[in-house]
Amino acid sequence: MKDLLILCLISSLTLWGFACSDESSSNPPGDSDTEMEGEEEMDYSLVPVEDWQKERAEAFLRFSCDDGPVPSSIGALLTRLECAQRWEGYEVPDGALADEVYDSDYEKLYRLKDTSDFNVMRFVNLLYAHRGHPVMSEAAWTKLEENLLDFKYWFTDPTPEREWEGEAVIDNMWYWSENHVLIFRASEFLMGQKYPERTFGVSGMTGTEHRDRARSEILTWLKERMRWGFTEWHSDVYYNWDMIPLLSLIEWSEDEEIAFRSAQVLDLFLLDVALHLHRGNMGATHGRSYIKDKPAAVKQDVFDTAKFLFDDTPLEFQSTSSTAAALLARGSKYALPQAIRDIARWDEPMEDRERMNPPLDELPPENWDDPVPDHPLGISYTDESTIPLWWSMSAFTAWPLLPMTLEVADRYGLWDGPFKDFAMVRDLVGLGASDDPPMKLVHPFYVTLYPVLGGGLLTEVNTITYRDAHVMLSSALDYRPGLAANQAHHWQATLSEAAVVFTTHPAYLPLKDGEAIPDDWNWQSKDEPGPGYWTGSASRPRSAQHVTVGIHIYAPQYQPKPLGQSVFDYRDETHAYFPKAHFDTVEQDGNWTFGKKDNGYVALYSYLTTSWREGQPEVFDNQGLPFDLVAGGSAENVWIVEIGNVDNFGSFEAFKQAISGTSVQVTPRSDTDEDGLGDGFDVTYVSPSQGTMTFGWESPLKVEGAEIPQSGFDRFDNPFVTSEFDSGHYEIAIGNKHLTLDHDKAIREFD
């Protein structure tokens, strides 16, 4: 029974990875958008798009529009229809799309399947941009409208009584990751705005009522991002899905405040992309990402948008179906501030430090009934209006939030749908049947299992990124070390569009030794939601970075197969992605592996002996060359990375000699807390560029004896902007270009 309980608890968390409230969202104390003095006098007007952005739009349209069959993909269709409006002689034939072209999508919406909101967001844009266009019949347009009017726009709405193939339809949609919250609410707002007098089939509410309900939620979501940044930090996957609803609101909202504040937050998203872009590759630490996206710029969902706006790589556009790029190309209301564009193209050495997300103490109390301290930012753990914030951080089973999760899931029938695995926990521990308080029943298991229960949790994070013209290095610092990570990507060195290096602690081996590699191998289906072989980590490292050097210590803080559950097993190894095919040369000397790409260099040290693993599915165009550098024998290890370039080391040979001649001392630490788990290592590394560096599992990073802070950062701290965490105010400057953003004063000014 206990074993099954553990399995159920963890299964509940993996739901969060498939991305794939109450009726008012979090409204932090001391600040109300509807009560700000003088709000009616605020100027919410937007700045016109500049000529350079119009030229980039033309470039994307030229790439996307050809004379082939009219695509059904909404992103590609939007660009085709836009080209037909702009270009004389370019036509999209009447009736090119059959009436049943989107029937499979409508089935998905009818059955309330996960990621249905993605489809809805695309369809809403199609309605606004081209409702009635003869590419589809009037009957087809009406069918599209009716399906969107019959959609369930929030989990608190009643689940309609429907059947599919003789079975009752269960709501399995995931509403709560950061991007999903905004997508659901933006779609609801725009549909309500477009059809104000219509009655929506699921809720029985009018369009006006839906619009007004969604409006307050959107404003809260935007305010939280202005104050605290992005839950899914630096995400090459989900920033794309945040940009799509923001662009939609900017373009279509008749509410000037919604459009204006969406533009403010979109500026911050694109500023974050700009700060972490190197040769088209957003090669940073990511709150959420997957191996299908991480190995190369062209695999990232933000690539076409970054290419459109920043054009810092000779690689061409990749996807004619990019919805975000299509919305930028056909839109007329979002103007990217020139300062952000210039930051993306800045080639001088720079460091960016950032802090994002509210903190959350996940450690279980000694006794189940010990009171939970108030949150330092004043955010409630019990007010259901905070659910969209907390659940977007995947804090469902964090101890302070667990009582509310159990109660709300029960009230809205989530046990039968998205929380169906978690429902088994309720039954097995006697929740609802026992007279004992629920938290008393859960506590004994939670104490043992919290290191894996929070695999998806995205709490406060401090990140650092160094970038110059040749190389980039990025890390999440001292972030929940030793605990499981479903999709987090903790560090990466980026030398080019595809020459990248990073490490993970794998949960399993994709194929057994000697097993043939299937021709149809798909990492998305085999390695997600994580932790997998390359996606996420069975345990997170304790990481530190100073300028061009990173130190990453692995020491899992839970035993494999807790209480016999093999689903939570992990391998006694750590490994690095180091793709020979994408470097000019890769060489090894003792514990060091060196790589060169153009004028950038990288050196990677492993305390344990490494070897190249073969016989596993390739990651990205590896051309039969090794890419998987494995340090076997233990899940505890130390990896050190140092990057350099021709400007500060001269030749690659000089870089190798300088690194190989350094001193590295790694000292295993004893189990001082006597919990049977490794306490990692103490490390001393004499860097040829940074000097003597010391770091340990419980020791701070010191460089030449001076402690280097790895936490407590400002929201931004880089050469272009310094902004206090929780201020909502940003002054960005580069050269003679400026951008000022202020949430409370509703300022968005730039030149």
N, C-alpha and C positions, 0 to 999 in steps of 0.2 A: 504493500500500500504506500509506504513512504517513497519507494522508488518511483512509482507511478506518479505520485504527487510532484516530485521533482521534475519529472519529464513534462508534466502539464504546466508547471510554472514557467519553465524555460520556453516551452512552445508558445506561450502567450506572448513572449517578447519577440520571437521571430516574426510574428505578424507585422510588426512595425517595419520590417525590411521590405515589404512587398509593394512599395510605392511605384515603387514601382517602377459637445458643449451644451453647454446649455445655450439658451437663446440670447445671451449676451456674453461677450468674451471679456478677457482680462482688461481691467481698467485700473492701472496702477494708482495708488493713493496720491492725493495731492495734485492731480492733474486731470482735468476733464475737458475734452474737446468741445463739449457743448456749453461749458461754463466759462471759457476763457474770456477775460475782459476785453471788450473791443473787437471780438472776433468778426462781427458783421462788417467791420471796416477793412478787413484784410484783403490784400490783392492776390487773387488766385490765378491770375492770367499766366499763360505759358509763352515761352520765347519761340519765335519762328525758327524753322529748320534752316541751317546754313547750306551754302552751295556745295561744300565738300561732301556733306552727308547725302545730298541729292545725287551727287555723282557716284557715290558708293552704292546707293540704291539702284541706280542704272546698271552698275557693274553686276550686282547680284541678279537683277532681272535678266540681263543678257546671258548670264550663266544658266538661269533656270528655264527660260522660255525657248522651246524649240518647236518643230513641226510634228513631233510624235503624237501618239494618242493622248487625248486629254486625260490627265491623271485624276484618280478619285481621292488621293491623299489631299487633305485639306490645305496643308502648307503649300504643296505644289500647285493645287488648283487656284489658290489665292494669287500666286504669282502669275499664272497663266492669264487669269482674268484681268489682273492689273496691266499686264503687257498689252492685252487687247484694248484696254481703255486708253493707253498711252501712245501706242505705235500704230500709225496708219498702215493698213495692209495686213496687220497681224490679227488673225481671227480665231475665236474659239467657237466651233460649230454649234448651232442650235441642236439640242437633244443629244449631245455627246455622252451624257451620263444617263444611264437607264434609271427608271423609277425605283428599282430594287437595289441600286448600287450600295446603299448604306444599310441594308436590312440586317446584316450581321452586327453592325454597330448598334442598331436599334434593339436587337435582341439582348446585347450586353447591357444596355441601359434598362430594359424591361426587367431583366433578371437581377439588377442591382449588383453587378459584379465589380470587383475591385478595378480601379483606374477608369471606371466609367466617366468620372469627372473630367479626365483628360479629353475624352471624346467630346463631352458637352462643351468644354471651353473652345475647342476648335470649331464646333458647329455654330456656337454663338457668334464667332467672328465671321463665319460664312454668311449667316443671316444678316448681320449688320452691313457687311460689305457688298453683298450681291443678291439680296432677296429678290426673287422674281426674274433673275437672269435666265434667258432661254437655254442655257447649257443644261438645265433640268426642266422638266415639265412643271406646270403649276401644281399638279397633284403631288409631285415629289417634294416641292417646297412646303406644301401643306403638311405632308407626312413628317417632314423634319420639324416643323413648328410643333406639331402635336406631340411628338416624342419628347421634346424639351419641356413642354408644358406639363407633361405627365412624369417628370423626373423628380426623384426625392433629393432635395437640396440640403438637408441637414439631418443628422442622426436623431434629433429630438422630434422630427416629424413622424407621423405614423407610417409604419411599413404597410404598403398596400397589399391587399389580399389578391395574390396572383398565383397562377400555376404555370409550370413549364414541364411538358412531357409527363403530366400526371403528378408532379411533385410540387409542393408549395415553394414559392420563391422566398428565399432567405436573403436579407440584406447583408452582403459580405463586403460592402464598400469600406475603404479605409479613409476616414475623414481627417485624421489628426496630425500627420506630419506637417512640417512648416509649409511646404508647397501646397499640400492638399487643402489645408484650411483656407488659404487665399483663393485657390482655384474654385472650390465650392462656392465661396461667398461672392467672388467676382462674377461667376456665371449666374448666380441667383440675382444679384443686383442688376446686371444687364438685361436678363430676361424680364425681370419685373419692370424695369424702365421701358422696355420695348412693348410690353403687353400689359399696361397698367390696369386695364379694366377686365382682363381675362381672369377666370378662376383657375388656379393651378390644381391639377387632379389629385395629387397626393395630399397636400396640406389643406385644401379647401380655401386657401388664402388668395386674395387678389394679387395681381402683379405689383400694385402699389405697396401692399403690405410686405411682400417679399423684398422689394427694393429697399424699403425703410429698415426692415430687420437686418438685411445684409450690410446696409450702410454703416451702422454703428460698429459692426464686427470688423469691417474693412478698416475703418479709422483706427480702431484699437490695434489691429495687426500692424498697420503702418507705423503707429506711434511706438510700439514695442521695438520694431526694427530700427527706428531712428535712435532709440535710447540704448539698445543692447546688442545691435548687430543681428547676425543670422545664425539660427540654431544649427543649420547644416553648413557649417563654416567652410568657406572656400570651395564649395562643392562644384566640381566640373560637370556633374549630372544635374543636380537640382537647382542650381542657379538658373539654368535654362528654363525650368518649369516655374520658377518664380517670375522670370521676365515676361513670360507669355501673358499671364493675367494682368500684370502691371501695364504692359503695352496696350492690352485690350481696354483697361479702364481709362488710360490716358486718351486713347483715340475715340472711344465711344461714350464715355460718361457725360451726361448733360449736367451733372453736379460738378461745378468747377473745383470745389475743395477736394473731392475724390480724385479728380484728374491731377491736380496740382501736387497733392501729397503722394500720389503714386509716382509722379515724376521725381520727387525728392528721393524716395526710396530706391527707385531704379538708378538714379545717379550713384547711390552708395553701392549697389550691387556692381555696377560697371566700374566704379573706382576700385573695388576689391579685385575684380578681374584684371584691371589694368596694372595693379600693383604686383600681381602674381603671374604675369604673362611673360614668357620667354620664347621667342621664335614661334609664336602661335600656340604654345603649349602652356596651359594653366597648370603648371607642374608644382603645385603646392601641397601641403598637408590638406586633407579633406575631411570634413565631418562625416560625409557619406560619399562613397564611390565604389566602383566595382572593377574587377580586372578587365572586363570588356572595354572599359573607358580609360584606365590609367596609363597604358603603355605608350600611347602616342597621341599627339595633338589631334590628328584626324579622327580619332575614336571618341573624342570628347563631345558631349552634347552642346557645349558652348562654342565649339570651334567656328562654325559659320557666322555666328553673331560677332565673335571676336575678330574674325577675318573681315567682316563687313565694316566694323567700326574702327579697328586699329590697324589692320593690314600690315602686321609686323613679321610676316613670313611669306616667302615666295610660293608656298603651296597654294593651290587653287581652292575655291569653294568645293565642298564635298557633297552636300545634300541639297537637292532641289526641293526636298520635303521639310526643310527646317521651318517650323512654324514661327519661331521668334524672328528669324531673318526675314521671312515673308511679311510679318507684321511691320517690321522696320522699313522694309522696302516700299510697301504700299501706304504706310502711315504718313501723316503730315503734321503731327502735333508734338512728338517727342524729339527735342533737339539735344544731342549729346554735348555737354560743355567741352570746349576745346581743351581745358586744363586736364580733364580725364584722358582724353586722346593722347595728349603730350606725355603724360605719365607712363602710359603703356609703351611708348616709343623711346623712353629715357634709357640711355645706355651707360650712364656713369654709375659707378658703384653706389649702392644705397642699401639701407636696411629698413624693413617695415616691421614694427611690433604692433600687435593688436590683441584686444581682449573682447570676447563675445560671450553672450548668454548669462542669465542669472545663475548664481551658484546654487547648488543643492547638496546638502549633506546626506549621502546615501548610506553611511554606516549605521547598522542597526543599534538600537539602544541596548543597554545591559539587561533591562527588564522591559517586558512588553508594554507596561503601563507608564513608563517614564514619559513625562511631557515632552512634546516636540517644541524646541525653541522657535520663536518667531523668525520669519525669513528676514535677512538683513535689508532687503529692498522693500519690505512691507507687503509682499505678495502673499495672498492667503493660500493655505493648503486645504481649506474646507469650503470656500466659496466656489460654487460650480461655474461662475463666470470666468474663472481662471483655467478651466479645463483646456481650451484651445492652446493656451501657452504651455502648460505643463505636459499635456499629452503630445504636443508637437516636439517636445524634448525627449519623448519616449520615457517619461517618468511614471508610467502606469504603476509599476511595482516598487518605485522608490518608497521607502518606509513612510515618509511624511504624507505621501499622496495615496497610499494603498487604501485607507478607509474610504476615501471619496471614490476611488476607482471601483471598489466593490459595490458601493451603494448605487452609483450612477449606472453601472453595467446592469445591475438588477432591474432598475426602474425602466430602462429603455430597451430591455431585451437584447442586450449585446451578447449574452451568453450563447444565443443560437446562431449568431453570425460571426462578426470579426473576433469575438472573444470566446469562440466555441471551445478551444482547447483549455482556456482558463476556467471555463465552467466546470470542468472536471475537478479542479482544485477546490472550488466551492463545495462540491459534493463530497469529496474525499476527506476534507478536514472537518466536515460537519457544519459548514457555514450555512446558516438558515435553518439548520435542524438541531444544532446543539445550543444549550443554554449559555455556553461559554462565549465571551466576547470574541469576535472574529480575529482580532489582532493577537489575542492570547493563543489561539489555535495555530496561527501562521508563524509566530515568532520563532519557535525552535527550528523550523526549516529555513527560515529567512537568514538566521545567523550563519548557517552553514553555506547557504547558496547565494548570498548577495553578490559575490564576485562574478557569477555568471548570469544572475537575474538582470543585471543592468547592462547587458551586452549592447543594447541599442541606445543607452542613455547618453544624451548630449547636454552636458552641463557646462559651467563656465570653463572657457579654454583661453589660454594665452599662446599666441603663435608668433613665430619670427621667420622672416624671409630675407635672405641676402640675395641681391641680383646685381650683375654687371653685364657688359656687352657679350660675354662668352658663357657664363654659367649662372645657375641659380640654386640655392639651397634653402629648404623650408622645413620647419618642424613644429609640431604641437608639443609644448614644453611641460614635462612632469605631469602628464595628463592621465589620471586614474591608472597608475602603473600596476602591472600584474593582473589586471582584471580583463575579462573577455571583451572583445570589440566586434560587433556584427559587421560593420561596414567602414569604420574609421580607418583613415590612411594617415599614418603618424609622421612620416617624413619622406622627402624625396630630393634627390639631386637631379637637376635637369640641365643637359648640355645642348639639346637641340629638340626638334620636333619629335624624335623617337629615341634619342640617346638619353635614357633615364636610369636611375638606380634607386632602389628602395628595399627595405627588408620587412618580413612578416614572420610571425610564429604560426605555422600551419596547423589546422585542426586535423587534417587527414591527407592522405595521398590520393590524387585523383584516380590513378590506375595502379593496379598491383604490378610488381616487377614482372616484366615479360608479357604483360597483357597488351594486346594490339591496340593501337590508337584508332578509335572510330573515325571514319571519314566525315561524319556529320557532328563531330564534337562541337559543343556550344558551351562556352564558359558561363553564359548568362543562366543557362538551365542547370549547369553542373556545380557552380561555385557560389550561388546566391541562395538565400540572402546573406550568408556568412554567419560566423566565421568559417572560411573555407580554406583552400590551399593558398590562394592569392588575395581573396577578398576578405577584408577584416583581419583580425588576429585572434588566435586562441588566448593570447595574453598580450597586453599592451606593454611596450617598453617604458622605462623611465628615461626620458629624453632631455638633453640639454644642448643648446647651440650657442656658439659665440662667433659671430661674423661668418667665416668660411669653414668652421669645424663643428661637427655634431657628434655627440656621444650618446649611444642608445644601449641601455642595459635591460636585458630580458631576464625576468625571474617570476614565473607564474605564482600567483598567490592563492591558488586552489589546486587540489589534487586532481589528476585526470580521472574521468569516470566517477564523479562524486556519487556516492551511494550506489555504485554499480551501473550508472547510466552511461552507456557507451556513446550516446549522442553528444555527450560533453567530453569526449576524449580529445587528446591532442598528441602531437608527435614530439618525440624527444629530439628536436632539431629546430633551428631557425634557418631562414634562407633569404637570399637576395635575388632580386631581378636585376640582371646585369647582362643585357643582350649584346653579344659580340657582333651580331649582324648590323647593328645600328651605330657602332663606334668605328672610327678609323683603325684603331688598334686596341686590343685588350691584352695586358701582360700581367704575370704574377711573380711575386718575389716574397717567399716565406708566407707570412700571414696577410700580406697586402695584395690586393688586386687593383690594377691601374687601368684607367680608360682614357682615351683621347678622342675628342670629336672637334674637328676644325681647330680652333685656338683655345678650346676649353679642356680642362683636365679634371679627373676625379680619382681619388684613392680611397679604397674601402678596406678596413682592417677587421678581421675576425679573431677573437681570442681562441676559439676552437678552430681546428684544422678544417679547411673547406675542400670541396671537390665539386665538379660539375655533374649535375644529374642529367641523365638522358632517358629517353623512352616515355616522356610525359608529353601531353598535348602542348603545341607551341602557343605562345601568348599573342604575338603579333609579328607576322612576316619574318620569322626568325631564320628562314632560309637554311634550315638544317644545322645551324650553328648553335653552340651552347648558350644558354641564357639563364639557367637556374643554378645559382651558386649556393651549395648547401653546407651548413655547419652542423654536423650530426653528433649524436651521442648524448646530448642534453638539451633541454629547452632553455636552460640558463646560459646566456652568452653575452658578450660585449661586442658591439659593432661600432667602429669609429669611421667617420667619413670626413675627408677634407677635399675641398675643391680649389682649383687654381686656374690660372690662364697664362697666356704668353706674355702679358704685360707685367705680371708680378713674379713669374718664375723663369721666363725665357722659354727655353725648349722643353718639350715633354721629357726628354732625358734628364734635364736638370731637375724637373719636378719629381721624377721618380727617385733620383738620388737623394734629394732633400728629404723626402718622406721616408725612404728606406733607412736612412741614417738616424732617424729619430728614436727616442726611447719611449716604449710603452710598457707600463707596469699594471697588471691586472691582479688584484688580490681578492679571492673568494671570501665572503663574510660568513661568519658562523651564525647559526640559528639562534640569535640572541633572545628572541621572544618565545622560543621553544614551541612553535606551532607546527613543526614538521615541514615547513615550507622554506625554500631557499630565500636568503636575504640579499641575493645579488652579489655585487662586487664593489670594490673601491678601485678607481682607475686614475692613473697619472699618465698623461700624454704630453710630450714636449713637441708642440707643433712648430714647424719651421716658420710659419707665418704669424702665429698668435702667441707663442711662448708656452710656458708650462701651465697645463690645465689639469685640475683635479676635480673629480666628480664621483659620487657613490650613490648606492641605493637609498641611503639616508643622509647623504652629505650634499651640501650645495655645490654648485659650479663655482670654481675659483680659477682666475687667470692671473698668473704672476702674483698669487696670494690675495688678490682682491676678489670679493664675492661679486658675481654677476647675477642680478635678479632674473628669475625665470618665471615670475608671476607678478600680479598686481599692476599690469600694464594699463596704459590709457586705452581708450577705445581705438584710437590710431596714434601712432608715434613714428613718423617717418619724415624725410626732408620736405614733404609737400603739405602735410597736415598733422597737427597735434590736437586731439580732441579728448576731453575727459570722458571717461566711461559714465554713462547714464545722463549725459548733458543734452543730447539731441542737437548739438551745435557743432558746425564744421566750417573751418576756414581753410580752403585749399588753394595753393598758389604754386605755379611753376613758370619761371620766366616772367613774362608780362601778362600771363593768363591767370584768372582768379575764378573761384566758385565759392559762394557762401550759401550754406544750408542751415536753417534753423527751424526746428519743429514748432516750438512754442510761439515764435513770432511769425511763422508762415513765410519764411524768406527762402527764395531760390533765385539768386542773382549771379550772373557770370558774364564774362567778356571773352 
